[in-house]
Amino acid sequence: MAVRFGGSAAPGLSAEEVERAFHEHGINTFLVHHRMRAQCEGVKRLIAAGHRDRLVLASEVSLPFAGSVRRGLEKNLRALGTDHLDVWLVGWVRARWYLRHAVWSELCRLREQGKVRAVGFSAHDRKLATALARELPADVLMIRYNAAHRGAEREVFEPLRDLGARRPGIVAYTATRWGMLLSPQPQRGFPRAMTGPECYRFALGHDMVDAVWCAARSPEELRDDVEGVREGPLSPERYEEVRRFGDAVHAAARGGRRWMFGKTSG
């Protein structure tokens, strides 16, 4: 929310709690942005303490222009106190022109200069994401995937499977479907909702998903998520149950609108 509206604070972990996440839970991968001040400060402290080589830092540029690609990166590097990011993405790609030649060339130039180690993009449009991932040598693709939105299985994962070693690393996000998967649907026959850890375990259970983002709102929530994920994949019985529950959640939201996404999709 801070990134979206330009505020200085966002729900989530404090700088001290970011440090604890690294030291106590072994979390070394962070999605950061220069407006996420507390998170950036926590990561900056870890870097100053000599842990940069153990960290994987990812961020996004929101304006699809070549100049913004470079300027946005520099802002994030200054906020973090580092000379490079590990993953630099063009965020929320909605049309082919977002990754036109000038933009993609600038991404690749930054990678060649060592300012970033991997480049790619995030998208909600699955067919567009798949087409771009097949066309461009992207290192990372960030795509929505959860128990209620499984269209990525047929529209992204399977079409990219034949790329083999050339396919981008796939990062799943919105694992809880903005929290809806955490609420029961008793009127549809599901008095039991998913837990946060189950949402992450579901996404990671697909063999084409390499990582999933977690947006813990407190140290306790983060601890529960980490401990849950360490249990490994869901049991086959629970996996099938949450797929049916995901269908119920999707049906409950069908026809609704979100200001940033338009009509809901599968």
N, C-alpha and C positions, 0 to 999 in steps of 0.2 A: 504494500500500500504506500509505503514511503517513496518507492521508486515511481509509482504510478502518479502520485499527486505532488511530488516534490517536497514532501515533509522531511523532517530530520530524524524522526523516530519510526520504528516499525515493530510490530509484535514479533517476539522471538527471543533469541538468546542475547545476553549482554556480552561485552567484550571478555569479561572474566569467564563467562560460561562457554564461550567459544574456545578459550584456552583449555578449559576443563574437558570439553568434548574431545579435543585432540589427545590430551594426556591421560584421561581416565577411560575413554571409550575407543581410542585408536582411530577416530574419525580424521581423515587427512584430506578430504575432498570438499571444497566449498564453492558454492555459487555466490559470487559477491558482486557488488556494484558500489561505485563511489558514494552514492546517496544512502547506502545501508551503513550508516556510520559506526554503529556498535559492532557489527560483524566485521567491518573493515579494520577497526581498531584491534579486535581480537586477533585477526589474522596477521596484522602488522606486528603485533607483539611476538607472535610465534616466529615470524621471519627474523625479527631483531634478535631473537634468542637462538638463532642458528638452525632453524628447522625448515628452511625454504626447500631443500632438496626432497623432503619427505611430504611436501604439500602438493596437491593438485588443485589449481585455482582456475575457475571458469567464470566467464562473464559474457554479457551480450551488449551489442550496439543496437539501439532501437531505430535509428534513422539510416535507411539504406542508401547512403551516399559515400563515395570514396573518401572524401574529406572527413566525414563523421566516423568512418571506420578507424582512421588513424588518431583523430583527436579524442574519440571516446576511449580508445585503448590507453593513450597517454594519461588521461584523467584517472583511470583505474590504477595504472601503475603508480602514480604519485600517491594515491590514497592508500595503497597497500605497502609502499616502500620497497618495491621490487623492480627489477629490470625486465621481467617477462611474465606473461600469463601462460598457463598450460593449454587452455582452451578458449578461443575467441570466436563467438558466434554472432551471426546476424539474426536478431530476434524477430519472432512472429512474422515470418515470410508469408505473404499473402498473394504474391503474383511473381511470375518469372522475372520481371524487370528488377525486383529487389536484389537479385543476384546477377545483374547484367555484367558485362565484361569489366567495366571500370571498378565495380565493387569487388568482384571476385579477384581481379588482378591485385588490388590493394591488399586483400586478405593474404594472398599468396606471397606478396612482397614482404609483408610483416613476418610471415613464417620464415621466409628465406633469410631475413635479417636477424632472426633469433628472438624477436620480441614476443612471438607466440610459438607454441610448439604444435598446436593443432588448430584447424579452422573448420567451420561448418555453419549450421543454421538450425533454428527451431521453427516449427510450423504446426498448425492445426489442420491444414488442408492436406489430407493424407495422399491423395493422388498427385498433387503438386510436389509434395515432399519426396515421393518415390521417384518421380520423373527427374527431379533435380539431383537426387542422390545417384541415379544411374548416369546422369549426364556429366556431373562435376566430380572431381576427385576430393570430395569432402571427407574429412577425418572423423567428424562427429555429426550425428543427426539427433536432435532432441524432439520427441514426438509425444503427444498425449496417449496414455495407455492405462487403463484400469479395468476393473471387473464390469463396469457399466459401459465403458467405451472400448469394445474389443475389435472394432473395425480395423485397427492397425494390424491385426493378425493376418487378415486376408489382403489388405490393401498396401501394406508396407513390408511387414516381415517376410512373407512368402515371396513377393516379387523381388526382394533384395537378396534372398538367400543364395541365388546362383552367382552373386558377385564374388563369393568366396573371400579371399584375403583383401579384396578391393572394397568390400562393403564398409561403410562408416560404422564406427562404434555407435550403438544406439542407447540413448539415455531417455528413460520414461519420466514423465512428469504428470501432475494432477492425479497422483495415485489414489487419493481419497475422493476424487470427483468433487473438489471444493467442500469436503466434509459430508456430502450426502450419503456416502457409503458407510458412514459411522452412525447413521440413524436407522432404526428398525423400520420395517414396512409391514406392520401387523395386519393392516387392511388388505394386503396382498399375500398374506400367508407367511410373512417372515418376521416373527417377533424378535429374532436375534440379528443384530447388525454385524458388520465386520469390525474388527479392531484396527487401529492404525498399523500395528505390525503385520496383520494379515494382509492389508492393502499392499504393503511393500513386498511381502513374500509372494503375493499373487503376481505382481509385475516381474519380479526377479525369477519367477518360476518358468517364464518363457525363455527358451534357449537363444532367442535373438535379442534379448534385452541384456545389456551389459552393466547398466547402472540405473538407479532410480533416485530421484530427489526426495528428500524428507524435509519438511518445514516444521520442525518441532517448535512449540510455543513456550516450552519450559524445560528446565533440566530434567525434571521427572518424566516428562513425555519423551524426551530424547533417550533417556535410559531405557524406558519400556520398549521403544522402537528398536534400539540396538539389540537388547536382549531377545526380543521377539524374532528379529531377522536371523539371529544366530541359530535359531531352531531349524532353519533350512526350509525347503519347500513345504507347502501345505500338503496334508494327506490327500490322496485321491478323492476320498469322500467329501472332505471339506472343500476341495478345489471345485468339484462339481456343484456343491451347494452354493458357494459364493458366486459362481457363474449365473446360477438361476436368480440369486439375490440381486446381482448386478443388472440382470434383465428387468427385474421389478423396479429398481431404482431408475433405470433408463426410461421405462414406461411411465413412471410417475412424473418425470421431467419432460417427456416428449411434448413438443408444441410450445414449450416455454421459450423465452428469449433471454440472452445475456447481452448486455450493452456492447461487450467487446468481441463477441463471437457470432452474433446473429442467432439463427435457429439452432437448437441443439441437434446433434448428429450422433450416429452410432459409434 
